[in-house]
Amino acid sequence: MANSDTAVRAAVESFVEPSLAQTLADARAVTGLTVRDRRLELELTLGFPVLGYSEPLHAALLRHLEAVGLGAWQLDLRLRSQIIAHSVQRSLAPLAGVKNIVAVASGKGGVGKSTVAVNLALAWSAGGAQVGILDADLYGPSQPLMLGLVGQHPSSRDGKHIQPLLAHGLKAMSIGFLVDPAQAVVWRGPMVTQALTQLLSDTEWGELDYLVIDMPPGTGDIQLTLAQRVPVAGAVIVTTPQDIALADARKGIAMFSKVAVPVLGVVENMSQHVCSQCGHVDPIFGSGGGERLAAEAGVRLLGELPLDAQIRAEADGGNPTVVAAPESARARAYQAMARNAAGALAARGRDRSSIFPKIVVEAS
């Protein structure tokens, strides 16, 4: 039985976990393995939110076991989540209480970056993580609308620190909560960066696993300054498949490289449109652009998200897709993208895990 146990463990540890893009052995994810007759009891500890992930991972593991000759085995799977803190730029100190700040950026406007950012944050929250979102697009804040918080204002208990607003389990902060939405923000670059750093540091975020920053579009002086002044663990680049968006997305990847912020991967938004009447699939903005860009940059393609009128309607209504229709195909695309992004961050290693206490979330 010892040899059998060894063979089973080797088979399990050779499985490449899709979100981490690593074998379970390389990820050191197997924290419990018991063999009884032809029944395998397996506990995995993964570095990203796992609530709701048991079923698809269970199916993938069964396919793997069958492929390596263990198809007749029964698998009992238990998932645990251990989200750790990762390093930031060497010149910056991490934000107290916040394990990981993840910037969501795009080289140009109009690619759906803010929609991706809010659904990313909501997917992580639904997976069991503590999550906040900071709307850093001071000229065109959109998170108040997407989170159903238009007209609401944050409070302060001491006149110095701001209490974030809450929506769908997220802690949220935006300049849109502090200024009249009908008034344009007419500020020069230094004023914008100062305002953002104040929103970041003066908000009482509490303990967060992830803080998503919805960056302003572009790669100019404001974006570069923000990337230099905000302690970021990783960046997600959003693009559409068309060549003009890809060219600008390349600039975004280059900008983060210059300031030593790891790019976790590329999200291709508006990959294809599925006709609601006939089901015809049409790659309106071209196809394969995000995959080519990711390969060229040496990063992962985190997801290909659909162009769907429902996504727009749900965001405009203050109930983004992940919370409005969590079982839909469009929501599953966001959920998979979010797991891949968190997995890419987790795969960076245990840079500064000793700084924070470990928080474990068990899948139901």
C-alpha positions in Angstrom: 0.0 0.0 0.0 3.0 2.3 0.6 4.0 2.0 -3.0 0.3 2.6 -4.0 0.2 5.7 -1.9 3.4 7.0 -3.4 2.0 6.4 -6.9 -1.3 8.1 -6.2 0.5 11.1 -4.6 2.8 11.4 -7.6 -0.2 11.2 -10.0 -2.1 13.9 -8.0 0.9 16.2 -7.7 1.5 16.1 -11.4 -1.8 17.7 -12.0 -1.4 21.3 -13.5 -3.8 23.5 -11.6 -5.4 25.8 -14.2 -5.5 29.0 -12.3 -2.0 28.7 -11.0 -0.6 27.3 -14.2 1.6 25.1 -11.9 1.6 21.5 -10.9 0.2 20.8 -7.4 3.7 19.7 -6.4 5.3 23.0 -7.5 2.6 24.9 -5.8 3.0 22.8 -2.6 -0.8 22.7 -2.6 -1.4 19.1 -1.4 -1.9 19.5 2.4 -3.8 16.2 2.9 -3.9 12.9 1.0 -5.4 9.7 2.3 -5.9 6.5 0.3 -8.5 4.0 1.4 -9.1 1.0 -0.9 -9.9 2.9 -4.2 -11.0 6.0 -2.5 -8.9 9.2 -2.5 -9.4 11.9 0.1 -7.6 15.0 -1.0 -7.1 18.4 0.6 -5.7 21.2 -1.4 -4.6 24.6 -0.1 -4.6 27.2 -2.8 -3.4 30.8 -2.8 -6.5 32.3 -4.2 -10.3 32.5 -3.3 -11.8 29.0 -3.7 -15.5 29.2 -2.7 -17.5 27.9 -5.7 -14.4 26.3 -7.2 -14.8 22.7 -5.9 -17.0 21.4 -8.6 -15.0 22.4 -11.7 -11.7 21.5 -10.0 -13.1 18.1 -8.9 -14.1 17.4 -12.5 -10.7 18.4 -13.9 -8.9 16.3 -11.3 -11.0 13.2 -12.2 -10.1 13.7 -15.9 -6.5 13.9 -15.0 -6.6 10.8 -12.8 -8.3 8.9 -15.6 -5.6 10.0 -18.0 -2.9 8.6 -15.8 -4.6 5.3 -15.2 -6.5 6.0 -12.0 -10.0 6.4 -13.5 -11.7 3.9 -11.3 -10.9 5.9 -8.1 -13.4 7.8 -6.1 -12.3 11.4 -5.2 -13.3 13.3 -2.2 -11.9 16.8 -2.5 -11.6 19.6 0.1 -10.4 23.0 -0.8 -8.8 25.6 1.5 -7.7 29.1 0.6 -4.5 30.8 2.0 -4.1 34.2 0.5 -0.7 35.8 1.4 0.8 39.2 0.9 3.2 39.8 -2.0 6.1 42.2 -2.4 5.6 45.7 -3.9 8.0 48.1 -5.5 11.2 48.3 -3.4 10.9 52.1 -2.9 7.4 51.8 -1.4 6.0 50.5 1.8 2.9 48.2 1.7 -0.4 49.7 2.7 -1.2 48.7 6.3 -3.7 45.9 6.5 -3.9 45.4 2.7 -2.2 42.2 1.6 -2.3 42.9 -2.1 -3.0 45.9 -4.3 -3.8 44.9 -7.9 -4.0 47.6 -10.6 -6.4 47.1 -13.5 -5.2 49.2 -16.4 -5.6 49.8 -20.1 -3.5 51.6 -22.7 -6.6 53.5 -23.9 -10.2 54.2 -23.0 -13.2 52.4 -24.2 -12.0 48.8 -23.7 -14.2 48.1 -20.7 -11.5 48.4 -18.1 -13.8 49.5 -15.3 -16.3 46.8 -16.0 -13.5 44.2 -15.8 -12.2 45.8 -12.6 -15.5 45.7 -10.7 -16.3 42.2 -11.8 -12.8 41.0 -10.9 -13.3 42.5 -7.4 -16.7 41.0 -7.0 -15.6 37.6 -8.2 -12.8 37.6 -5.6 -15.3 38.6 -2.9 -17.7 35.9 -3.9 -14.8 33.4 -3.7 -14.4 34.2 0.0 -11.8 37.0 0.0 -12.0 40.4 1.7 -11.9 42.9 -1.1 -12.0 46.6 -1.7 -12.0 48.7 -4.9 -10.6 52.2 -5.4 -11.8 54.2 -8.4 -8.6 56.0 -9.5 -10.1 57.5 -12.7 -10.6 60.9 -11.2 -11.6 62.5 -14.5 -14.3 59.9 -15.2 -15.2 57.9 -12.2 -17.6 55.1 -13.1 -17.6 52.8 -10.0 -20.3 54.8 -8.2 -22.7 54.0 -11.0 -21.6 50.4 -11.4 -21.9 49.7 -7.7 -25.3 51.4 -7.3 -23.8 54.1 -5.0 -24.6 57.2 -7.0 -25.5 60.1 -4.6 -24.0 58.4 -1.5 -21.2 60.0 0.5 -18.7 58.5 2.8 -18.4 59.4 6.5 -15.5 60.1 8.8 -15.3 59.2 12.5 -12.4 61.5 13.3 -12.4 64.1 10.6 -9.2 62.7 9.1 -10.0 59.3 7.8 -12.7 58.2 5.5 -15.0 55.2 5.9 -15.4 53.4 2.5 -18.9 52.7 1.2 -20.2 49.2 1.0 -21.8 47.5 -2.0 -22.2 43.8 -2.7 -19.6 42.9 -0.1 -17.0 45.3 -1.4 -15.5 48.3 0.3 -15.4 51.1 -2.2 -13.9 54.5 -2.5 -14.1 57.0 -5.4 -13.8 60.7 -6.1 -17.3 60.3 -7.4 -18.5 60.0 -3.8 -16.9 63.4 -2.8 -17.7 65.7 -5.7 -20.9 66.6 -7.6 -21.2 64.1 -10.4 -22.4 66.9 -12.7 -19.2 68.9 -12.3 -16.1 68.2 -14.2 -12.9 67.6 -12.3 -10.6 70.3 -13.7 -7.2 69.4 -12.1 -3.7 69.2 -13.4 -1.7 66.0 -13.1 0.0 66.7 -9.7 -3.4 67.5 -8.1 -4.8 64.2 -9.5 -2.0 62.1 -8.1 -2.1 63.9 -4.7 -5.9 63.3 -4.6 -5.5 59.7 -5.4 -2.8 59.0 -2.9 -5.0 60.7 -0.2 -7.9 58.5 -1.1 -5.7 55.5 -0.9 -4.0 56.3 2.4 -6.8 58.2 4.2 -9.5 55.5 3.6 -10.0 53.0 6.5 -9.8 49.9 4.4 -9.4 47.6 7.4 -8.0 44.1 6.6 -8.2 43.2 2.9 -6.8 40.3 0.9 -7.1 42.4 -2.3 -7.6 46.0 -3.1 -8.4 46.5 -6.8 -7.4 49.9 -8.2 -9.4 50.9 -11.3 -6.6 53.0 -13.0 -7.3 55.9 -15.4 -6.9 54.8 -19.0 -3.7 55.6 -20.9 0.1 55.6 -20.2 0.9 59.3 -19.7 2.5 61.2 -16.8 -0.5 60.7 -14.5 -0.6 56.9 -14.9 3.2 56.6 -14.6 3.3 58.7 -11.4 0.5 56.7 -9.9 2.3 53.4 -10.7 5.4 54.8 -9.0 3.6 56.0 -5.9 1.1 53.2 -5.2 2.5 50.0 -3.7 1.2 47.5 -6.2 1.7 43.7 -6.1 0.6 43.1 -9.7 -1.2 44.6 -12.6 -3.8 43.4 -15.0 -3.9 44.8 -18.5 -7.3 45.0 -20.3 -7.5 45.2 -24.1 -9.8 44.4 -26.9 -8.6 42.2 -29.8 -8.3 45.0 -32.3 -4.8 46.2 -33.3 -5.2 49.8 -32.2 -6.1 48.7 -28.6 -3.3 46.1 -28.6 -0.7 48.7 -29.5 -1.7 50.9 -26.6 -1.9 47.8 -24.3 1.8 47.1 -25.1 2.6 50.6 -23.8 0.8 49.7 -20.6 2.8 46.6 -20.1 6.0 48.5 -20.8 5.0 51.2 -18.3 4.6 48.7 -15.4 7.8 47.0 -16.4 9.7 50.3 -16.0 8.4 50.8 -12.4 9.0 47.1 -11.4 5.4 46.1 -11.1 4.8 42.6 -12.3 2.1 42.2 -15.0 -0.1 39.3 -13.9 -1.5 39.0 -17.4 -3.7 40.3 -20.2 -7.5 40.2 -20.3 -9.1 40.3 -23.7 -12.4 42.1 -23.4 -15.2 42.1 -26.0 -13.6 39.0 -27.5 -16.8 38.0 -29.4 -20.4 38.8 -29.6 -23.1 36.2 -29.4 -26.3 37.2 -31.0 -29.2 37.1 -28.5 -31.6 36.1 -31.3 -29.8 33.4 -33.3 -26.7 32.5 -31.3 -24.3 33.5 -34.1 -20.8 34.2 -32.8 -19.1 37.2 -34.3 -15.6 38.4 -33.4 -16.5 42.1 -34.0 -13.1 43.4 -33.0 -11.0 40.6 -34.5 -9.7 37.5 -32.7 -6.6 36.2 -31.0 -5.2 39.6 -30.3 -5.0 39.2 -26.5 -3.4 35.8 -26.8 -0.7 37.2 -29.2 0.0 40.1 -26.9 0.3 37.9 -23.9 2.7 35.6 -25.7 4.7 38.5 -27.0 5.0 40.0 -23.5 5.7 36.7 -21.8 2.6 36.9 -19.5 -0.6 34.9 -19.2 -3.8 35.4 -21.1 -6.1 35.6 -18.0 -9.4 35.5 -19.9 -11.4 36.2 -23.0 -14.6 38.1 -22.0 -17.7 38.4 -24.2 -19.3 41.5 -25.7 -22.8 41.2 -24.3 -25.5 43.9 -23.9 -26.5 42.3 -20.6 -23.1 43.1 -19.2 -23.6 46.7 -20.0 -27.1 46.8 -18.6 -26.1 45.1 -15.4 -23.2 47.4 -14.8 -25.3 50.5 -15.6 -28.0 49.2 -13.2 -25.5 49.0 -10.3 -25.5 45.2 -10.3 -22.5 44.0 -12.2 -22.7 40.6 -13.9 -20.9 38.5 -11.2 -23.6 39.4 -8.7 -26.6 39.9 -11.1 -26.3 36.6 -12.9 -23.6 34.5 -11.1 -24.6 31.2 -12.9 -24.6 32.7 -16.4 -22.0 31.9 -19.0 -20.9 35.6 -19.0 -20.4 35.6 -15.2 -18.4 32.3 -15.4 -16.0 34.0 -17.8 -15.4 36.7 -15.2 -15.0 34.2 -12.4 -12.5 32.1 -14.4 -10.6 35.3 -15.3 -10.5 36.4 -11.6 -9.2 33.0 -10.5 -6.5 33.1 -13.1 -5.5 36.6 -12.0 -5.3 35.6 -8.3 -3.5 32.4 -9.3 -0.9 34.4 -11.3 -0.3 36.5 -8.2 -0.2 33.5 -5.9 2.3 31.8 -8.2 4.8 34.7 -7.6 5.7 32.9 -4.3 5.7 33.8 -0.6 7.5 37.2 -0.8 6.4 38.6 2.6 3.9 36.2 4.0 5.3 36.6 7.5 4.2 40.2 7.7 0.5 39.3 8.0 -1.4 36.6 9.8 -2.7 33.8 7.7 -6.4 33.8 6.9 -7.9 30.5 5.9 -11.3 30.3 4.1 -12.8 26.8 3.5 -14.9 26.0 0.5 -18.5 25.0 1.3 
